[in-house]
Amino acid sequence: MGNGSDRARSHSGGGMSRKTGCGADGPRVVIFTGPSLHPRDAASLLDAECRPPVKRGDLLPLVRSKPRAVGIIDGEFYQSLAVSPKEVLSLPEAGVAVYGAASMGALRAVELWRYGMIGIGSVFRLFRRGVLDADDEVALAYSSDTYRAVSEPLVNSRYQLRAAVRRGILTKAEAGAIVLALKDVYFPERTRELSLAFARRQIGIERTGRLHEFLAVGAPTVKERDARLLVARIRRDVGKDAPPFKASTATRD
């Protein structure tokens, strides 16, 4: 993975957009999201303009229009230039609250929380603490038309396998071995089916069947959870009685 990359999509194209919450001078809140949290779901949780995953140049117009808040969840890097830290930093410098979580947003927040960007959620915290250090942890391939993921982000697989350990389906060592095997695979090829194939080598067919059932119905999705936390935080911070944003008072979640 290149420096500052997030998650790629396997198909080019602009994806979907939902424009709501727009005043005379533009939207109050702008959210860049896609496969981590579908724009339709984000718009159902917050009155916001939901845009496709962010890429280089997308934030500069917002420096001029000055929405109350910008949330960065997903972003491009594979088929377009990734949004730069300098471009993100221009928002808090202009008095716009900018939040990051789950994917590209978490990566940029790790770089910029000292300068006013607000990081949210587990993925952000794991990168900030150095527990995770490879950008491809959050990378996946997806359909640009529907935002449906066609590969599984490694960070999601980590959380799901950890949950399987807590359920007694796997041992910690078995889960670790599956993660190590997945790390050696190029990110667009990491799928749940591949995880199960690696599991069969470790634990056999019968126990893999139990793991399959758990992943199908009970496994957590950390990127979606973090994305929902970002939306909830913005909804709280941009309430009617919320004070104007000041970069000097920004905090990390």
C-alpha positions as CSV (number, residue, x, y, z in Angstrom):
1,M,0.0,0.0,0.0
2,G,1.2,3.5,-0.7
3,N,1.6,6.1,2.0
4,G,-1.7,7.6,3.1
5,S,-3.9,5.1,1.2
6,D,-7.2,3.9,2.6
7,R,-9.4,1.4,0.8
8,A,-9.6,1.0,-2.9
9,R,-12.6,0.2,-5.0
10,S,-12.4,-2.3,-7.8
11,H,-14.5,-0.2,-10.2
12,S,-14.2,3.4,-11.1
13,G,-17.1,5.8,-11.0
14,G,-18.6,8.4,-8.9
15,G,-21.0,6.3,-6.9
16,M,-24.1,7.6,-5.2
17,S,-24.8,11.0,-3.6
18,R,-27.5,12.1,-1.3
19,K,-28.0,15.9,-0.8
20,T,-29.9,17.0,2.2
21,G,-29.5,19.6,4.9
22,C,-28.5,22.3,2.5
23,G,-29.0,25.9,3.4
24,A,-28.7,29.0,1.1
25,D,-25.0,28.9,1.3
26,G,-24.5,25.1,1.1
27,P,-24.9,22.1,3.3
28,R,-24.5,22.3,7.1
29,V,-22.9,18.9,7.3
30,V,-21.0,16.9,4.6
31,I,-20.2,13.2,5.0
32,F,-17.9,11.3,2.6
33,T,-18.9,7.6,2.8
34,G,-19.4,4.5,0.8
35,P,-18.8,0.8,1.6
36,S,-18.2,1.3,5.3
37,L,-21.6,3.0,5.8
38,H,-23.9,3.2,2.8
39,P,-24.9,6.9,2.1
40,R,-28.6,5.9,2.4
41,D,-28.0,4.7,5.9
42,A,-25.9,7.7,6.9
43,A,-28.6,10.1,5.6
44,S,-31.2,8.2,7.6
45,L,-29.2,9.0,10.8
46,L,-28.2,12.6,10.2
47,D,-29.4,15.5,8.1
48,A,-26.4,15.8,5.9
49,E,-25.1,15.9,2.3
50,C,-23.7,12.4,1.7
51,R,-21.0,12.3,-0.9
52,P,-19.0,9.4,-2.4
53,P,-15.6,8.4,-0.9
54,V,-13.3,11.4,-0.8
55,K,-10.5,11.9,-3.2
56,R,-7.8,14.6,-3.8
57,G,-9.5,18.0,-4.4
58,D,-12.9,17.2,-2.9
59,L,-12.4,19.2,0.2
60,L,-11.1,22.5,-1.2
61,P,-14.6,23.8,-2.2
62,L,-15.7,23.2,1.4
63,V,-13.0,25.6,2.7
64,R,-15.0,28.3,0.8
65,S,-18.5,27.1,1.6
66,K,-17.7,26.4,5.3
67,P,-20.2,23.8,6.4
68,R,-20.5,23.3,10.2
69,A,-18.9,19.9,10.0
70,V,-17.3,17.4,7.6
71,G,-17.1,13.7,8.2
72,I,-14.6,11.6,6.4
73,I,-15.3,7.9,6.5
74,D,-14.3,6.4,3.1
75,G,-11.8,7.6,0.6
76,E,-10.1,6.7,-2.7
77,F,-6.5,6.0,-3.4
78,Y,-6.3,3.2,-6.0
79,Q,-7.9,4.8,-9.0
80,S,-7.6,8.5,-7.8
81,L,-5.1,10.4,-5.8
82,A,-5.8,10.1,-2.1
83,V,-6.9,13.2,-0.2
84,S,-3.8,14.8,1.3
85,P,-3.3,15.7,5.0
86,K,-2.7,19.3,4.0
87,E,-6.1,19.4,2.2
88,V,-7.8,18.0,5.3
89,L,-6.0,20.4,7.6
90,S,-7.3,23.3,5.6
91,L,-10.8,22.7,7.0
92,P,-10.1,23.1,10.8
93,E,-7.9,26.1,9.8
94,A,-10.9,27.6,8.2
95,G,-13.1,26.9,11.3
96,V,-14.8,23.8,9.9
97,A,-15.0,20.8,12.3
98,V,-13.6,17.7,10.5
99,Y,-14.1,14.2,11.8
100,G,-12.5,10.9,10.7
101,A,-13.3,7.3,11.4
102,A,-13.4,3.7,10.1
103,S,-11.2,3.9,7.0
104,M,-9.5,6.9,5.2
105,G,-11.0,9.1,7.8
106,A,-9.3,7.2,10.6
107,L,-5.9,7.2,8.8
108,R,-6.0,11.0,8.3
109,A,-7.2,11.6,11.9
110,V,-4.2,9.7,13.2
111,E,-2.0,12.1,11.3
112,L,-3.9,15.3,12.2
113,W,-5.6,14.9,15.5
114,R,-3.0,17.2,17.1
115,Y,-4.0,19.9,14.6
116,G,-7.7,19.9,15.1
117,M,-9.1,16.8,13.3
118,I,-11.4,14.7,15.5
119,G,-10.7,11.0,15.4
120,I,-13.5,8.6,16.3
121,G,-13.7,4.9,17.0
122,S,-11.7,1.7,17.4
123,V,-9.8,1.8,14.1
124,F,-8.6,5.3,14.8
125,R,-7.4,4.4,18.3
126,L,-5.6,1.2,17.1
127,F,-3.7,3.1,14.5
128,R,-2.9,6.0,16.9
129,R,-1.5,3.5,19.5
130,G,0.6,1.7,16.9
131,V,-1.3,-1.6,17.3
132,L,-2.0,-1.3,13.5
133,D,0.4,0.3,11.1
134,A,-0.4,-0.9,7.6
135,D,-2.9,1.1,5.5
136,D,-4.2,-2.0,3.8
137,E,-5.8,-3.1,7.1
138,V,-8.8,-0.9,6.1
139,A,-8.5,-1.6,2.3
140,L,-11.2,-3.4,0.3
141,A,-12.5,-3.7,-3.2
142,Y,-16.2,-2.7,-3.9
143,S,-18.7,-2.0,-6.5
144,S,-18.9,1.7,-7.4
145,D,-22.5,1.4,-8.4
146,T,-23.9,-0.1,-5.1
147,Y,-21.0,0.2,-2.6
148,R,-21.3,-3.5,-2.0
149,A,-18.0,-4.9,-0.8
150,V,-16.4,-7.6,-2.8
151,S,-13.5,-8.2,-0.4
152,E,-13.1,-8.1,3.3
153,P,-11.0,-5.5,5.1
154,L,-8.4,-7.1,7.3
155,V,-9.3,-5.0,10.3
156,N,-12.9,-6.4,10.1
157,S,-11.5,-9.9,9.9
158,R,-9.4,-9.3,13.0
159,Y,-12.4,-8.2,15.0
160,Q,-14.6,-11.0,13.7
161,L,-12.0,-13.7,14.5
162,R,-11.5,-12.1,17.9
163,A,-15.2,-12.3,18.6
164,A,-15.1,-16.0,17.5
165,V,-12.4,-16.5,20.2
166,R,-14.6,-15.0,22.8
167,R,-17.4,-17.4,21.7
168,G,-15.1,-20.4,22.1
169,I,-15.2,-21.2,18.4
170,L,-11.4,-20.5,17.9
171,T,-8.4,-20.3,20.2
172,K,-6.4,-17.1,20.2
173,A,-3.5,-18.9,18.4
174,E,-5.9,-20.2,15.7
175,A,-7.3,-16.8,15.1
176,G,-3.8,-15.3,14.9
177,A,-2.7,-17.9,12.3
178,I,-5.7,-17.0,10.1
179,V,-4.9,-13.3,10.3
180,L,-1.3,-13.9,9.4
181,A,-2.3,-15.9,6.4
182,L,-4.7,-13.1,5.3
183,K,-1.9,-10.5,5.7
184,D,0.1,-12.2,2.9
185,V,-2.8,-11.9,0.5
186,Y,-3.3,-8.8,-1.7
187,F,-6.2,-6.8,-0.3
188,P,-8.8,-7.2,-3.1
189,E,-8.4,-11.0,-2.8
190,R,-9.2,-11.1,1.0
191,T,-12.7,-12.5,1.3
192,R,-14.7,-14.3,3.9
193,E,-14.4,-17.5,1.8
194,L,-10.7,-17.2,1.9
195,S,-10.7,-16.8,5.7
196,L,-12.8,-20.0,5.9
197,A,-10.4,-21.8,3.7
198,F,-7.5,-20.8,5.9
199,A,-9.6,-21.9,8.9
200,R,-10.2,-25.4,7.5
201,R,-6.4,-25.9,7.4
202,Q,-6.2,-24.9,11.1
203,I,-9.3,-26.4,12.6
204,G,-10.9,-28.9,10.2
205,I,-14.2,-29.0,8.4
206,E,-16.6,-29.4,11.4
207,R,-15.3,-26.5,13.4
208,T,-15.0,-24.3,10.3
209,G,-18.7,-24.9,9.8
210,R,-19.4,-23.4,13.3
211,L,-17.2,-20.4,12.4
212,H,-19.1,-20.0,9.1
213,E,-22.4,-19.9,10.9
214,F,-21.1,-17.3,13.4
215,L,-19.6,-15.1,10.7
216,A,-22.9,-15.2,8.8
217,V,-25.1,-14.0,11.7
218,G,-23.1,-12.7,14.7
219,A,-19.8,-11.2,13.7
220,P,-19.2,-7.5,14.4
221,T,-18.2,-5.1,11.6
222,V,-15.9,-2.6,13.2
223,K,-15.7,-0.2,10.2
224,E,-19.5,0.2,10.1
225,R,-19.7,0.6,13.8
226,D,-17.0,3.3,13.8
227,A,-18.8,5.1,10.9
228,R,-22.0,5.1,12.9
229,L,-20.2,6.5,15.9
230,L,-18.9,9.3,13.7
231,V,-22.4,10.2,12.5
232,A,-23.7,10.1,16.1
233,R,-20.8,12.4,17.3
234,I,-21.5,14.9,14.5
235,R,-25.2,14.9,15.3
236,R,-24.4,15.7,18.9
237,D,-21.8,18.3,18.2
238,V,-23.8,20.2,15.5
239,G,-27.0,20.5,17.6
240,K,-28.9,23.8,17.9
241,D,-27.0,24.8,21.0
242,A,-23.6,23.6,20.0
243,P,-20.9,26.4,20.1
244,P,-18.9,27.2,16.9
245,F,-16.0,24.9,16.2
246,K,-12.5,26.1,17.2
247,A,-9.5,24.0,16.1
248,S,-7.7,24.7,19.4
249,T,-10.4,22.9,21.3
250,A,-10.6,19.8,19.1
251,T,-10.2,16.5,20.9
252,R,-9.6,12.9,20.0
253,D,-12.3,10.3,20.7
